[in-house]
């Protein structure tokens, strides 16, 4: 069974998806649909609210993103980039042992199904540019300012 609900945030509406075991998706939503919540959706809503209100820097939720083995490896490594820090695509590629795979890391980032909690917004260009955020560069900039990376 699939569950979903919506959360209004400073970045617009976010759709939170879960199954009975874990969070499966967090996406920026253009419009709201039907809500059918469970404990994981409710817990994610609370933790995201805490994050946006500057009361939380890390998330404590079970996650089940769906992707290739490579994507899962990238997303797991992303979870280790701390609040208030960034990493380059090349640096993330090196971290997973694929130093020549910066572009592939970028593509995996683009397909991240659990935005914010798997913090793909913390990955920047090697020159410090804010590039490659599926939610829009303005959201990436907002999130990095919120985390104190940008002034």
N, C-alpha and C positions, 0 to 999 in steps of 0.2 A: 504494500500500500504506500502511496506517495502522499505527502503532506506539503502544504505551502501556506505562507502568509506574507504580508507586506509590512514594511517599516518605513515610515517617513523619516528622512535624514537630511542634513544640510546639503547632501549631494543628490537629493531626489529620492524617489521611492526605490526601495530595494526589495526584491523577491527572495525569500528564504525558502529553500526546499530541503526536505528530509525524507528518509524512510523510517522504519521503526527502530533502526539501529544508530543512525548518524545523520549529520548534515551532508547533503549531496550537492547543493548548489546555492550560491549567493550571487545574484545578478542585479544590475541596474535595470529597473522596469520602466517601460514607457507608459504602461497602464496597469491598473490593478485588476486582478481576476478574483475568482472565488477563493476564499480562505478556508483551509482545513488544517488545523494546527495539531501538533503533538508536543510532547515534552521537549524534544530537541529544538523544534522551531521556537517555542517559547523561551528556552534557555538562550538560544542564539539572539533572539530579539533583545533580551535583557543585556547580554554581554555587548552587543553592538551599541545599544543605547549608552551603556557605561563607557564604551570606547569614545563615542562622539561627545559625551559630556566630560571627557578627560579624567575618568575614574578608572580606566582599565588600559593596560598596555599590552597584555597578552590574553589569548583566548584559551579556554579550557573546554573544548567540545570534541566529541568524536567526529571524524571526517571520513567520508567515503567518496573521494573524487573518482570519476571514471576517465581513464585515459590509457595511453600506451605505457609500456614499462619506462621508456625514456621520460615521458611527461610526468609520470608519478615520481620518478627520481628527482626531477627538477622541482616539482611542487613540494616534495618533502624537504629538499634543501632550502627552499624559500622560507619554510616555516622556522628555520634557524637564523634568519636575518632579523636581528632584534629591532624592536620599536626604536625609532629615532636614528636608525642607521640605514645606509644604502649599500648596494653592491652593483657593479657593472655586469652587463651580460657576459663579458669575457671572464670576469671574476667568478660568476656563478658557474660558468662552464668548467673552469679550473676546479672549483669546489667539488663538482661531481665527477672529476677525472676525465673530462672531455674538453681539454683546453682549446681545441680548434672548432668547437661547436657553438660559438656565441650566437650564430644565426638560428640554429636549431633551438637553443635555449630561448631565444626571443619568440619563436613560434610556439613553443610550449607555454611560455608566459601568456601569450595571446589567447590560448585556449584554456586558461585557468578557470575552472568552473566554480570556484569558491573565493570570490573577490574579498578583499580586505583581510579575511581570516588567514588565507594563504596570500601573504602580502606581496603580490607581484608589483604593486605600486612602488616598492622599495628598490626596484631594479632600474638603473639609469644607464645612459650611454657612457662610454669610457671617458668622454670629455665633460661629463657632468650634465649633459642635456637630458631633459625630460622627454623621452621618446617612447613610443610603443605601449600605450595603455589603452586597452579595449574600451574602457569607460570614458575615454576622452582625456586629453592632456590637462584640461582645467581641473578634473577630479583628482588626477595624480598630483598636481601641484597643491591642491587643497589638502589632500591627505598628508603630503610631506611637510607642509606648513603646520598642520595640526600636530604632527609628531615632532616638530621642532627642527627638522632637517633644513628647511628653508625659512628665511625670514621674510 
